[in-house]
Amino acid sequence: MQFSLFIERNPHRGMTEQAQQLYQITQRIVGELEKIEGLIGKTSCTRFRIGVLPAVEFFFGPEMIWKLDTPGTGPKLEIVTDSEDNLVKKVSLGQIEVAVICSREGKPLNSVFSKRCSLNWICGLQFDENTLANDAEVPVVIWHGNVSRGPSADEILKRSNRAHQVVFETSSLTSYFDAIRRGYGVGFTVGSFLRANRNPYSVKVLDKHLPELGRIDFHVVCPPNSPACVRKLANQLASVFGDA
């Protein structure tokens, strides 16, 4: 583009003003192209665009692929990653057919499947939980990626009046789990992400000395008036998270 897209790198601190303008323009263009497809009667079953949060793709991507129809015999598949708010908006605008999100703030519009899961504090296998006893200062690893709206680990500890120090920050999910695995500090994630067949990192649940994290809901979102092929796709994706 011959101009910077992000204010800083590693981790980036948001888009530059030029990049924001470019994003808005391209979103309008994509929206108009969708209208053209509708006018010429292009069937919605020739292509499926599935929107997911980055963490959902990271942990559930392989299962999602296996649950879908045999490759090469059906419609074109496209995976789109974005934030919770943007994915819900894209479904309502018809820019994607189905979205899979995690929400801590209620049921989103057009949710056709919901599954409540626990949130858990996590640490490396060699991390000594007893070092956190007696309200000792908590070393915290922070991920700046998009999971869902809701407080971060340091915000939760601050609300509980718990002494803490941020020791590592990253916008990379891989670096986040690596830092926790190596013992930099503690973080948290969805309990379902820690199942043996999904968890590529050696981390464990930290279930004492820290405040309650609450729950998070998985949602599969698609409009109620979607064609049968889209509703089938939504059901296939829901089956992945039904066992979560």
trRosetta pair geometry for C-beta under 8 A, 3 or more apart (Angstrom, degrees):
i j d omega theta_ij theta_ji phi_ij phi_ji
1 5 6.7 98 39 -64 143 95
1 18 7.9 153 145 131 130 120
1 19 7.8 98 106 -96 167 80
1 22 7.0 -18 -140 -104 144 166
3 16 7.1 -124 143 82 104 151
3 18 5.0 -28 119 98 147 158
3 19 7.6 -154 105 -54 104 79
4 7 7.7 101 133 -92 127 22
4 16 5.3 99 96 -29 91 148
4 18 7.7 105 64 53 61 121
4 19 7.4 -70 113 -39 56 119
5 15 6.2 -52 169 -135 67 85
5 16 6.4 -158 -176 18 16 101
5 19 4.3 104 -149 -102 60 138
6 9 6.0 104 90 -78 130 68
6 12 3.6 -53 -174 -146 141 134
6 13 7.2 122 174 41 92 53
6 14 7.0 148 -148 88 74 27
6 15 6.1 -65 -101 -106 53 44
6 16 6.7 -160 -114 -23 3 85
6 19 7.1 14 -59 -9 40 170
7 12 6.5 122 47 -173 69 81
7 13 4.4 -66 74 70 122 95
7 14 5.4 24 2 67 123 75
7 15 7.2 85 -26 127 84 6
7 16 5.9 147 -72 -74 63 69
8 11 7.6 60 99 97 100 43
8 12 5.6 168 78 -134 58 49
8 13 4.6 44 30 4 105 104
9 12 5.5 -7 -107 -78 40 82
10 171 8.0 -148 -140 33 25 108
11 144 5.6 130 133 52 165 137
11 169 7.1 -97 10 132 128 93
11 170 6.0 143 -51 -161 121 39
11 171 3.3 123 -136 -8 128 111
11 172 7.4 -150 -91 -17 102 74
12 171 6.6 -46 33 17 68 167
15 19 3.9 -129 -173 95 107 123
15 20 5.0 140 104 -58 124 76
15 23 6.7 -9 -173 -19 174 137
16 19 4.6 95 52 7 76 104
16 20 7.1 -137 95 -7 40 86
17 20 5.7 -52 -150 32 32 113
17 21 6.7 32 152 -18 63 103
18 21 5.8 -55 -153 35 33 111
18 22 6.4 34 150 -19 66 106
19 22 5.5 -52 -147 37 34 114
19 23 6.3 40 153 -24 66 103
20 23 5.6 -50 -147 32 32 114
20 24 6.6 31 155 -17 63 103
21 24 5.9 -54 -151 35 32 110
21 25 6.5 30 153 -18 65 107
22 25 5.8 -57 -149 36 31 111
22 26 6.3 24 157 -15 67 108
23 26 6.1 -59 -145 39 28 105
23 27 6.3 30 156 -22 64 107
24 27 5.8 -55 -148 33 29 113
24 28 6.7 30 154 -18 63 103
25 28 5.9 -57 -157 33 32 110
25 29 6.5 31 149 -19 66 105
26 29 5.4 -50 -147 35 38 114
26 30 6.3 40 153 -20 68 102
27 30 5.7 -50 -147 36 32 111
27 31 6.4 36 152 -21 63 105
28 31 5.6 -55 -151 35 32 115
28 32 6.5 30 153 -18 65 104
29 32 5.9 -56 -151 36 32 108
29 33 6.5 33 151 -20 65 105
30 33 5.7 -54 -150 35 33 113
30 34 6.6 37 151 -23 64 102
30 95 6.1 52 133 -130 120 114
31 34 5.7 -52 -154 30 33 114
31 35 6.8 34 149 -19 64 101
31 93 6.2 -61 -115 170 105 125
31 95 6.7 -54 -89 -78 69 108
32 35 5.5 -49 -153 31 39 114
32 36 6.7 42 148 -21 66 100
33 36 5.5 -49 -152 31 37 114
33 37 6.6 41 150 -21 65 100
34 37 5.7 -50 -153 32 35 114
34 38 6.7 35 150 -18 64 104
34 93 7.6 103 68 142 163 87
34 94 5.4 145 166 109 142 108
34 95 6.2 -100 -60 -95 153 59
35 38 5.6 -55 -154 35 35 113
35 39 6.4 35 150 -22 67 105
36 39 5.7 -54 -148 34 33 112
36 40 6.5 15 161 -6 67 107
37 40 6.4 -66 -146 44 27 97
37 42 4.3 -65 -169 44 83 131
38 41 7.8 38 176 -69 32 26
38 42 7.3 -72 -69 42 24 85
38 94 7.7 8 -57 157 130 157
42 46 6.6 -77 174 26 94 135
43 46 5.4 107 77 -22 91 96
43 227 7.9 63 -171 -82 83 174
44 47 7.9 -88 -171 56 43 67
44 97 6.8 130 174 -101 111 120
44 226 7.7 -134 120 -161 155 78
44 227 5.2 160 64 10 124 136
44 229 7.0 170 97 65 88 118
44 230 6.3 -27 128 -46 126 118
45 48 7.8 4 -142 -59 44 89
45 75 5.6 -140 163 -62 56 138
45 227 6.3 -101 -52 105 100 147
45 229 3.9 60 -107 57 114 169
45 230 7.6 -122 -86 -42 76 73
46 75 5.3 159 179 -129 18 104
46 76 6.8 18 147 17 65 94
47 75 5.4 -157 -77 173 21 112
47 76 4.4 -16 -113 63 81 100
47 77 7.8 -180 -159 -74 60 22
47 78 6.8 16 -179 -1 102 112
48 75 5.3 105 -14 97 90 128
48 76 7.2 -178 26 87 63 51
48 77 5.3 -13 66 -112 99 65
48 78 7.1 180 92 28 52 71
48 97 5.4 -73 -147 34 70 144
48 98 7.2 -2 -172 17 103 107
48 229 7.9 -127 -78 138 112 105
48 230 7.4 163 -119 -109 99 72
48 233 5.6 179 -139 -115 144 160
49 78 4.7 -21 -110 72 72 108
49 80 5.8 27 179 -12 99 122
49 95 7.2 -77 95 140 152 55
49 96 4.1 -114 110 -129 108 74
49 97 5.6 130 52 5 69 83
49 98 7.9 167 89 35 53 64
50 64 7.5 163 141 172 157 136
50 77 6.9 -5 1 -166 113 91
50 78 7.0 166 23 83 69 51
50 79 5.5 -27 72 -109 96 61
50 80 6.9 170 83 23 41 78
50 96 6.8 124 -106 -174 7 116
50 97 7.1 -36 -77 60 54 91
50 98 5.3 -15 -119 73 74 96
50 99 7.4 151 -171 -96 53 35
50 100 7.2 15 176 -3 98 101
50 233 7.4 -135 -85 165 108 126
50 237 7.1 167 -142 -83 128 142
51 79 8.0 135 -99 -166 24 52
51 80 4.6 -34 -101 76 72 103
51 81 7.5 146 -158 -95 63 21
51 82 6.1 -34 -159 32 110 106
51 87 4.2 165 140 -138 134 102
51 90 5.8 131 -68 77 157 135
51 91 6.9 -120 31 -54 138 91
51 96 4.3 86 -31 122 110 170
51 98 7.1 -169 28 99 76 46
51 99 3.9 -22 72 -109 108 87
51 100 7.2 179 93 24 58 59
51 101 7.9 -1 115 -56 99 91
52 56 4.4 -127 -178 86 106 121
52 57 4.8 126 103 -53 133 90
52 60 7.8 -144 -157 71 143 111
52 61 7.9 160 96 -86 165 79
52 64 7.7 -74 -74 -73 152 170
52 79 6.3 -25 20 -164 114 97
52 80 7.4 139 21 75 63 52
52 81 5.9 -36 77 -101 74 70
52 87 7.5 99 -61 -115 8 147
52 99 7.1 176 -72 -159 40 61
52 100 4.7 1 -109 58 84 101
52 101 7.7 -171 -142 -72 43 51
53 56 4.5 93 57 2 83 106
53 57 7.2 -157 88 -4 44 83
53 81 6.9 56 -173 -151 16 83
53 82 7.7 -75 -102 73 48 40
53 83 7.4 36 -116 -136 87 27
53 84 6.6 -1 -83 -67 116 72
53 87 7.2 -86 -61 -23 69 151
53 100 7.2 -104 9 101 79 76
53 101 5.8 97 -34 -127 110 60
53 102 6.1 -64 15 15 156 92
53 146 5.9 -137 -148 115 93 91
53 147 5.9 75 171 -139 145 38
53 148 7.0 -53 -97 -58 156 74
54 57 5.9 -58 -151 38 33 108
54 58 6.2 38 152 -27 67 108
54 81 4.9 70 -77 -170 69 133
54 145 5.5 -92 66 178 140 129
54 146 6.0 103 12 61 107 86
54 147 7.8 -80 57 -80 85 55
54 173 6.3 -171 134 -34 114 136
55 58 5.3 -50 -145 32 34 118
55 59 6.3 8 165 1 68 109
55 102 7.4 -38 75 11 122 137
55 145 6.8 133 -47 111 96 132
55 146 8.0 -146 -6 92 95 55
55 147 5.1 12 7 -108 143 88
55 173 6.2 167 -95 -114 74 143
55 189 7.9 -169 -161 -145 137 100
55 190 7.7 124 142 8 134 117
55 193 7.3 -48 171 -98 107 141
56 59 6.7 -71 -145 48 25 91
56 60 5.3 -34 -178 36 66 119
56 61 7.8 115 128 -53 59 70
56 100 5.3 -179 166 111 159 112
56 101 7.5 -108 -32 -109 149 25
56 102 6.8 176 -62 -24 109 102
57 60 7.0 -71 -106 60 15 75
57 61 4.6 45 -173 -70 60 108
57 64 7.9 -59 -119 21 58 146
57 79 6.4 109 -115 171 127 136
57 81 5.8 -68 -7 -89 146 117
58 61 6.7 58 -48 -13 5 113
58 173 5.3 -82 -93 112 164 158
59 192 7.9 115 140 113 145 84
59 193 4.7 -80 -119 -131 161 89
59 198 4.8 45 -170 179 90 120
59 199 7.8 5 -131 -78 105 51
60 63 5.2 -62 -165 49 69 111
60 64 5.5 74 137 -31 89 102
60 100 7.7 -104 86 132 144 153
60 198 7.1 -9 -75 -128 55 129
60 240 5.9 98 -172 156 120 132
60 241 7.4 0 -132 -75 155 85
60 244 7.9 -31 -94 -95 129 119
61 64 5.7 -58 -146 33 28 113
61 65 6.5 26 160 -19 65 105
61 79 7.6 32 -129 -134 101 163
62 65 5.8 -56 -151 34 31 110
62 66 6.5 25 156 -15 66 107
63 66 5.8 -57 -147 39 34 109
63 67 6.3 32 156 -22 67 109
63 198 7.8 -36 -21 -91 125 105
63 240 4.9 127 128 -141 114 112
64 67 5.9 -61 -149 35 29 110
64 68 6.8 30 155 -26 63 105
64 100 7.7 -122 -103 -4 136 162
64 237 6.3 16 -133 -121 96 83
64 240 5.5 -13 -85 -80 63 165
65 68 6.1 -57 -156 24 32 111
67 236 4.9 151 143 172 103 92
67 237 6.8 139 99 -87 140 37
67 239 5.9 172 -148 76 136 110
67 240 5.3 -109 -22 -62 158 100
68 74 7.8 -136 159 58 97 149
68 77 6.7 56 162 -96 163 150
68 233 7.4 17 -122 -134 95 83
68 236 5.8 99 -95 141 53 147
69 73 6.5 -114 146 76 111 98
69 74 4.2 73 90 -24 142 151
69 236 7.9 -78 -36 -102 68 165
70 73 4.8 26 86 27 102 126
70 74 7.0 128 62 -13 61 104
71 74 7.8 -82 -124 32 25 91
74 77 8.0 48 93 -44 106 99
75 229 7.5 88 -15 165 139 138
80 87 7.7 157 104 -111 105 90
80 90 7.3 -111 110 131 149 166
80 96 5.6 -121 39 -92 141 136
82 86 4.1 -96 153 91 128 126
82 87 5.1 161 76 -58 106 82
82 90 7.0 98 51 -11 156 140
82 146 7.1 -43 155 98 34 161
83 86 4.7 86 56 14 83 104
83 87 6.9 -151 88 -9 39 89
83 146 4.0 -115 -101 -147 75 144
84 87 6.1 -61 -148 34 25 108
84 88 6.5 21 160 -14 63 107
84 101 4.8 101 -126 -159 83 130
84 102 7.2 -93 -89 63 119 53
84 103 6.1 126 -152 -89 143 84
84 108 7.7 -151 176 -73 100 142
84 146 6.9 -164 -12 175 72 104
84 147 7.9 10 -40 119 111 35
84 148 4.8 65 -50 -126 145 67
84 149 6.0 -104 57 -15 142 83
85 88 6.1 -60 -152 37 28 108
85 89 6.3 26 153 -17 64 110
85 149 7.3 69 -44 -47 100 115
86 89 5.6 -57 -148 39 33 113
86 90 6.2 34 155 -23 68 106
87 90 5.7 -53 -145 34 31 111
87 91 6.7 34 154 -20 63 100
87 96 7.1 -44 -152 50 72 146
87 99 4.1 135 164 -148 111 140
87 101 5.5 170 79 -70 141 118
87 221 7.4 120 132 54 101 136
88 91 5.9 -52 -154 31 32 112
88 92 6.6 28 152 -15 64 107
88 99 6.5 -137 -76 73 44 161
88 101 6.9 -28 -53 -23 91 160
88 108 5.0 -120 -110 -170 134 138
88 109 6.5 103 -172 48 115 90
88 110 7.8 151 -151 48 84 107
88 221 6.2 -59 -111 152 73 171
89 92 5.8 -60 -152 39 33 109
89 93 6.2 21 155 -10 69 112
90 93 5.8 -61 -142 45 32 105
90 95 4.1 -82 -161 67 86 114
90 96 4.7 43 131 12 116 103
90 99 7.0 121 70 -69 101 130
91 94 7.8 39 179 -68 29 25
91 95 7.7 -77 -56 50 21 73
91 96 5.8 -50 -79 73 61 88
91 97 7.6 19 -125 144 79 12
91 98 7.2 39 -112 -127 114 16
91 99 5.0 -97 -52 -7 124 119
91 110 6.2 -161 128 86 133 147
91 221 5.2 -105 -47 124 175 111
91 222 6.3 -129 -155 -111 124 42
91 223 6.6 174 161 -38 94 82
92 109 6.8 32 -77 96 120 131
92 110 7.0 179 -79 -2 80 144
92 223 7.3 121 -110 -76 46 105
94 223 8.0 -16 -84 -16 74 143
96 99 6.1 87 100 -64 131 89
97 222 6.3 7 155 -125 65 115
97 226 6.9 99 -166 -141 88 129
97 230 4.8 -135 -176 -130 119 114
97 233 6.6 41 118 75 131 149
98 220 6.5 -11 -172 -174 107 90
98 221 6.9 148 -162 77 56 54
98 222 4.6 -32 -103 -72 74 115
98 230 6.5 174 -49 -170 101 88
98 233 5.5 -147 -19 113 149 113
98 234 5.1 -168 -119 -84 130 80
98 237 6.3 157 147 11 143 153
99 219 8.0 16 102 105 88 92
99 220 7.5 161 83 -157 47 45
99 221 4.4 -14 60 58 96 107
99 222 7.4 161 18 -66 66 64
100 218 7.1 -10 -171 -169 89 93
100 219 7.3 169 -150 86 45 51
100 220 5.6 -16 -100 -103 75 69
100 221 7.6 -173 -77 17 27 80
100 237 5.8 -131 -71 170 122 132
100 241 7.2 169 -150 -37 119 140
101 108 6.7 38 65 -2 140 151
101 148 6.6 109 170 -98 93 104
101 218 7.7 158 87 -154 40 49
101 219 5.3 -14 62 59 85 98
101 221 6.5 10 12 -6 109 123
102 147 5.9 -34 68 168 126 82
102 148 4.5 -113 96 -40 80 130
102 190 6.7 -110 -130 -68 153 141
102 216 5.1 20 179 160 108 122
102 217 6.9 155 -157 78 58 42
102 218 5.8 -31 -99 -95 73 56
102 219 7.5 160 -97 15 24 79
103 106 6.7 -65 141 64 128 39
103 107 7.4 139 81 -104 146 24
103 108 6.0 176 -55 -34 159 102
103 148 5.1 -171 -103 -155 36 139
103 149 7.1 14 -142 40 72 89
103 216 7.0 155 72 -166 28 77
103 217 5.3 -27 62 64 81 96
103 219 6.0 9 7 -3 115 126
104 148 5.5 136 -1 109 86 127
104 149 6.5 -135 50 86 92 66
104 150 3.7 45 50 -78 145 136
104 214 7.1 82 -147 107 113 129
104 215 7.6 158 -124 95 81 53
104 216 5.2 -50 -77 -112 84 79
104 217 7.5 156 -86 16 35 80
105 148 7.5 -172 8 156 91 110
105 149 5.2 -21 -4 83 134 119
105 150 6.7 -159 -38 -69 95 86
107 111 5.1 -114 -174 28 93 149
107 114 6.3 -51 -114 -86 104 143
107 217 7.2 -60 -89 112 65 160
107 219 6.9 141 -144 -101 65 136
108 111 5.2 115 64 -51 74 107
108 219 5.7 138 30 118 107 167
108 221 5.8 -35 93 -93 124 135
109 221 7.6 64 88 -147 55 121
110 221 5.1 77 100 -165 94 87
110 222 6.2 -132 159 84 113 18
110 223 5.3 -45 -136 -93 138 41
110 224 6.6 -134 -129 -29 84 75
111 114 5.8 45 156 -61 131 98
111 219 4.4 -64 -128 -158 115 119
111 220 7.1 106 -156 67 67 45
111 221 5.4 -46 -94 -94 54 79
112 220 5.6 -56 63 95 87 93
112 221 6.9 141 8 -118 81 26
112 222 5.8 -27 -3 42 133 85
112 224 7.7 154 -83 -90 108 67
112 231 7.7 -144 -167 -136 167 79
112 234 5.4 32 71 159 142 142
112 238 7.2 -92 104 -67 92 136
113 218 7.7 -26 118 115 94 91
113 219 6.7 149 82 -155 63 46
113 220 4.0 24 45 34 112 108
113 234 7.0 170 -7 163 117 96
113 235 8.0 141 -54 -108 136 45
113 237 7.9 177 43 95 148 86
113 238 3.8 -166 -89 -119 171 121
113 241 7.1 125 131 72 128 120
113 242 7.7 -74 -171 -68 129 87
114 217 5.4 -14 -162 -175 98 118
114 218 6.9 150 -155 80 43 59
114 219 5.5 -7 -100 -99 73 76
115 217 6.8 147 72 -158 38 66
115 218 4.4 -7 57 52 95 108
115 241 5.2 -174 27 142 146 102
115 242 6.4 -162 -80 -104 141 37
115 244 5.8 108 121 53 147 113
116 215 5.3 5 -172 175 101 137
116 216 7.6 152 -153 81 58 32
116 217 5.3 -34 -96 -99 63 79
116 218 8.0 -147 -69 19 18 73
117 190 5.3 40 115 -166 134 105
117 191 5.9 -157 171 46 97 93
117 192 4.9 -58 -145 -16 145 116
117 215 6.6 148 76 -161 35 84
117 216 5.7 -28 67 68 87 80
117 217 7.4 149 18 -102 75 27
117 218 6.4 52 -7 -19 118 100
117 244 5.9 -54 -80 125 134 110
118 190 7.5 128 83 -161 46 58
118 191 4.2 28 74 -7 94 137
118 213 7.7 92 175 77 74 109
118 215 6.0 -58 -104 -109 42 74
118 216 7.9 47 150 23 7 78
119 188 5.7 43 169 163 99 123
119 189 7.3 -168 -151 103 72 20
119 190 6.2 -52 -103 -102 63 47
119 191 6.9 -139 -98 -26 12 84
119 213 3.8 -114 97 123 113 127
119 214 5.9 21 31 73 122 58
119 215 6.5 -175 -6 -113 90 20
119 216 5.5 85 -58 -14 103 106
120 188 6.2 -180 93 -151 35 85
120 189 6.6 -22 61 63 80 63
120 190 7.7 59 19 173 84 13
120 191 4.7 88 -14 -83 119 84
120 194 7.1 -42 58 -11 141 144
120 205 4.7 -50 173 -132 139 101
120 206 7.4 139 164 42 87 61
120 207 7.2 -36 -149 -83 102 80
120 213 6.8 -155 -77 35 16 147
121 186 5.6 8 -176 174 104 124
121 187 7.5 162 -153 93 61 28
121 188 5.0 -51 -99 -93 46 93
121 205 7.0 92 74 -167 60 61
121 206 4.0 -68 110 69 105 102
121 207 7.2 174 53 -75 100 35
121 210 4.9 62 -47 77 165 155
121 213 6.6 173 -43 -41 77 131
122 180 5.9 43 110 173 101 147
122 186 6.7 158 78 -160 42 75
122 187 5.7 -22 60 71 92 75
122 188 6.2 141 8 -113 83 35
122 189 5.7 -2 -7 17 137 101
122 194 7.2 -176 -99 -86 130 130
122 203 4.7 38 173 158 120 126
122 204 6.7 157 -151 78 76 30
122 205 6.1 -51 -99 -104 70 39
122 206 6.0 167 -111 1 12 95
123 127 3.7 -93 152 60 123 157
123 129 7.3 166 42 -81 154 77
123 180 6.3 -132 -134 -174 32 94
123 183 7.6 46 178 -117 88 56
123 185 7.8 -90 -121 147 90 31
123 186 4.8 -40 -82 -104 95 85
123 187 7.9 148 -80 24 51 62
123 203 6.7 159 79 -158 21 88
123 204 6.3 -30 64 62 71 80
123 206 4.6 70 -5 -58 109 126
124 127 4.5 117 57 -28 77 102
124 180 5.9 176 -52 148 77 58
124 181 5.0 100 -108 -164 95 26
124 182 6.2 -125 -88 47 146 11
124 183 4.3 -77 35 -69 151 66
124 202 7.1 44 -151 106 70 87
124 203 6.2 -64 -98 -113 37 69
124 204 7.6 28 141 19 15 88
125 181 7.6 15 -2 -152 83 69
125 202 5.2 -41 -25 152 122 105
125 203 7.2 -131 -45 -114 71 23
125 204 5.7 97 -99 -17 59 115
126 183 5.9 -41 74 -77 101 128
127 131 7.8 -101 177 32 76 124
127 183 5.5 174 -76 -123 86 83
127 186 7.2 129 180 -77 161 85
127 204 7.8 -160 44 49 105 105
127 206 7.4 -43 99 -88 133 121
128 131 4.8 88 91 -18 99 104
129 132 6.1 -56 -175 29 53 109
129 133 7.9 74 134 -42 69 87
129 206 6.0 170 -108 -143 106 90
129 208 6.2 70 170 62 133 96
129 209 6.3 160 175 16 89 133
130 133 5.3 -16 -164 -14 58 120
131 136 6.1 -106 155 87 59 157
132 136 5.4 -140 -139 57 31 105
132 138 6.1 40 -127 -98 109 85
132 186 7.9 20 -76 -26 143 147
132 206 7.9 68 15 -179 157 127
132 208 7.9 152 83 105 119 71
132 209 3.9 119 109 134 111 145
132 210 6.6 -23 159 -55 150 87
133 136 6.4 41 61 -4 41 111
133 209 5.6 -92 -82 -107 48 129
135 162 6.7 -139 -148 -135 85 77
135 163 6.6 86 160 20 87 103
136 163 7.4 -94 154 73 25 116
137 163 4.3 -70 -100 124 72 109
137 164 6.1 155 -167 -99 70 26
137 165 5.8 29 168 -7 120 101
138 157 5.9 -134 55 -127 140 148
138 162 6.2 24 -1 142 126 116
138 163 6.9 144 8 96 75 59
138 164 4.1 -26 61 -110 93 92
138 165 7.4 173 80 24 49 61
138 185 7.4 93 158 -165 68 107
138 186 6.3 -57 -176 38 103 123
138 210 6.9 89 -110 -106 145 103
139 164 7.5 179 -71 -160 13 75
139 165 5.9 -25 -109 69 57 90
139 167 4.5 5 -166 -14 99 138
139 184 6.8 -143 145 144 126 57
139 185 3.3 -129 124 -110 93 107
139 186 6.6 116 81 8 69 76
140 153 5.1 176 -159 114 120 124
140 154 5.3 143 112 -73 163 85
140 157 6.8 -125 -72 -1 142 150
140 164 5.3 39 -24 175 123 120
140 165 6.7 174 19 83 88 36
140 166 5.1 -49 75 -102 102 56
140 167 6.5 142 54 12 44 81
140 185 5.2 -100 -38 147 6 142
140 186 6.3 -41 -109 65 54 74
140 187 7.1 104 -165 -87 66 60
141 153 7.6 39 68 46 49 159
141 166 7.9 115 -100 -154 18 69
141 167 6.7 -45 -75 65 63 87
141 168 4.6 -10 -121 68 82 106
141 169 7.7 177 -164 -79 53 36
141 170 7.9 -10 -177 16 93 101
141 176 6.3 135 146 -156 117 69
141 179 4.8 158 -129 106 138 123
141 180 5.3 -129 38 -68 157 84
141 184 5.6 89 -77 91 115 114
141 185 4.6 163 -33 70 82 102
141 186 6.7 -168 16 81 90 21
141 187 4.4 -58 71 -59 100 109
142 152 6.0 31 -139 177 105 131
142 153 6.2 -145 -97 41 74 109
142 154 6.3 -25 -83 -14 123 112
142 166 5.6 -12 -14 -142 124 115
142 168 7.1 178 27 93 67 56
142 169 4.6 -11 68 -111 106 79
142 170 7.5 153 88 25 62 57
142 176 8.0 -88 109 -122 23 103
142 187 7.4 177 -78 -114 26 103
143 147 7.9 72 99 -29 122 115
143 169 8.0 172 -83 -156 22 56
143 170 6.1 -27 -113 74 62 79
143 171 7.3 104 -168 -122 65 27
143 172 7.9 -106 -135 71 94 33
143 173 6.4 48 -147 -103 139 57
143 176 4.0 5 -82 -103 114 145
143 187 6.9 62 -13 -153 101 139
144 169 6.5 47 -31 -179 110 97
144 170 6.9 -156 16 101 91 29
144 171 4.5 -48 69 -92 103 76
145 171 5.7 120 -66 -165 74 62
145 172 7.7 102 -55 -88 120 6
145 173 5.8 -17 -10 -63 163 88
145 176 7.6 -91 3 -32 119 146
147 150 7.8 -56 88 44 104 112
148 216 6.6 148 36 -150 148 118
150 216 7.6 -89 -21 -103 168 104
151 155 3.8 -133 -166 96 103 126
151 156 5.1 134 116 -57 127 76
151 159 7.0 -31 -150 -13 167 135
152 155 4.8 95 51 8 71 105
152 156 7.2 -132 97 -7 37 87
153 156 5.8 -54 -151 33 31 112
153 157 6.5 26 154 -14 65 106
153 186 7.5 -176 -169 107 145 83
153 187 5.9 -107 -58 -141 156 55
153 188 5.6 157 -92 9 106 103
154 157 5.7 -54 -146 40 35 110
154 158 6.1 40 153 -24 66 106
154 164 6.1 -167 -128 105 76 137
154 166 5.6 -27 -77 -69 140 106
155 158 5.5 -52 -144 35 32 114
155 159 6.4 34 155 -21 64 103
156 159 5.9 -54 -151 33 30 111
156 160 6.6 16 153 -8 63 110
156 188 8.0 7 32 5 156 150
156 211 6.1 -163 156 76 99 125
156 213 6.7 1 -151 -114 160 71
157 160 5.8 -65 -149 45 33 105
157 162 4.3 -90 -166 69 83 111
157 164 4.3 38 133 -18 154 149
157 210 7.8 -56 -96 -152 94 92
157 211 6.9 172 -101 18 51 121
158 161 7.6 33 -179 -77 34 30
158 162 7.5 -92 -65 47 21 71
158 164 7.4 -96 -59 38 66 121
159 211 7.8 -155 81 110 91 171
160 211 4.0 -134 -82 -59 161 150
162 210 7.6 71 -155 -137 170 63
162 211 6.5 -142 -24 -23 142 113
166 169 6.2 25 167 -55 122 101
167 184 5.4 -174 109 166 121 93
167 185 4.6 143 42 -35 126 136
168 179 4.5 -165 123 -169 162 152
168 184 4.7 21 -16 149 141 149
168 185 6.3 -178 19 23 103 115
170 175 4.2 -130 -176 96 165 125
170 176 5.4 -151 69 -64 119 73
170 179 7.0 166 -3 -13 134 139
172 175 3.9 69 81 13 114 108
172 176 6.5 -171 94 -17 59 82
173 176 5.4 -49 -149 28 34 120
173 177 6.8 23 159 -9 66 102
174 177 6.4 -62 -154 40 29 99
174 178 6.2 29 152 -20 65 112
175 178 5.4 -56 -141 39 33 115
175 179 6.1 36 159 -23 68 104
176 179 6.2 -57 -153 31 23 107
176 180 6.8 16 152 -11 60 108
176 187 6.4 106 176 -119 98 173
177 180 5.6 -55 -148 40 37 111
177 181 6.0 41 153 -23 69 107
177 187 8.0 -111 -93 55 49 147
177 200 7.8 87 119 74 155 84
177 201 4.2 -147 160 -38 123 168
177 203 6.5 -105 -157 -30 90 138
178 181 5.6 -55 -144 37 30 113
178 182 6.2 21 159 -13 65 111
178 201 7.1 -125 -74 -121 46 129
179 182 6.0 -60 -145 41 27 106
179 184 4.2 -36 178 24 88 142
179 185 7.3 -5 143 36 103 79
179 187 7.9 86 85 -31 101 130
180 183 7.9 58 176 -60 30 18
180 184 6.7 -72 -79 46 30 91
180 185 7.0 -64 -107 75 65 53
180 186 6.9 60 -132 -136 101 26
180 187 5.0 -84 -82 15 132 113
180 201 7.5 71 75 147 103 144
180 203 5.5 23 119 -109 117 129
181 201 4.9 -118 -67 -176 132 108
181 202 5.4 92 -142 63 111 75
181 203 5.5 -91 -85 -65 76 87
186 206 5.8 -51 -135 21 127 164
186 210 7.3 -137 132 -81 160 153
188 213 5.6 169 -159 -113 154 151
189 193 4.9 -79 149 58 122 140
189 194 6.9 129 89 -48 121 96
190 193 4.7 98 70 -12 86 105
190 216 5.8 -88 -103 58 102 135
191 194 6.0 -59 -167 24 45 112
191 205 7.3 24 -122 -99 90 127
192 195 6.3 -13 -172 -19 52 109
192 198 7.6 26 146 47 68 158
192 244 4.0 24 -150 178 154 89
193 198 6.0 -121 -161 117 45 130
193 199 6.5 99 143 -84 65 88
194 198 7.4 30 44 75 3 104
194 199 4.9 30 -147 -70 41 141
194 203 7.1 -101 -121 84 107 98
194 205 6.7 95 152 -57 176 94
195 198 4.9 60 67 21 90 106
195 199 6.3 164 67 -15 36 99
196 199 6.4 -58 -119 38 23 102
199 203 7.1 -121 -173 44 127 91
206 209 7.7 -62 165 54 102 97
206 210 6.3 53 121 9 110 137
218 241 4.5 -148 135 -174 155 143
218 244 6.1 76 -16 55 156 157
220 234 5.2 135 149 -164 125 86
220 237 5.2 145 -120 99 131 113
220 238 4.8 -95 4 -75 154 86
220 241 7.1 178 -43 35 105 136
222 226 5.0 -13 152 -32 113 156
222 230 5.7 180 -174 151 145 110
222 231 7.0 -168 96 -92 142 54
222 233 7.8 115 -69 80 159 98
222 234 4.7 -109 10 -78 138 136
223 226 5.0 132 71 -48 81 89
226 230 3.8 -99 167 85 123 133
226 231 5.5 152 89 -51 110 79
226 234 7.5 103 76 -20 157 132
227 230 5.1 95 59 7 74 100
227 231 7.3 -140 101 -2 39 89
228 231 5.6 -56 -147 39 36 111
228 232 6.3 41 153 -24 67 103
229 232 5.6 -49 -150 32 32 115
229 233 6.7 36 150 -20 62 102
230 233 5.5 -50 -152 34 36 114
230 234 6.5 39 149 -21 65 102
231 234 5.5 -49 -149 34 36 115
231 235 6.5 37 151 -19 65 102
232 235 5.7 -54 -151 35 33 111
232 236 6.5 35 150 -21 65 103
233 236 5.6 -52 -150 33 34 113
233 237 6.5 29 154 -14 65 105
234 237 5.9 -57 -150 39 32 108
234 238 6.2 36 151 -24 66 107
235 238 5.4 -50 -143 34 33 115
235 239 6.7 41 155 -28 63 98
236 239 5.9 -49 -157 23 31 113
236 240 7.6 38 145 -23 58 95
237 240 5.7 -43 -165 18 44 115
237 241 7.2 16 150 1 68 104
238 241 6.1 -71 -154 48 39 96
238 242 6.0 56 149 -43 73 101
239 242 5.4 -37 -139 15 35 122
239 243 7.6 23 168 -7 57 98
240 243 7.3 -84 175 36 27 94
240 244 7.4 42 131 -50 64 102
241 244 4.5 -19 -155 -14 60 127
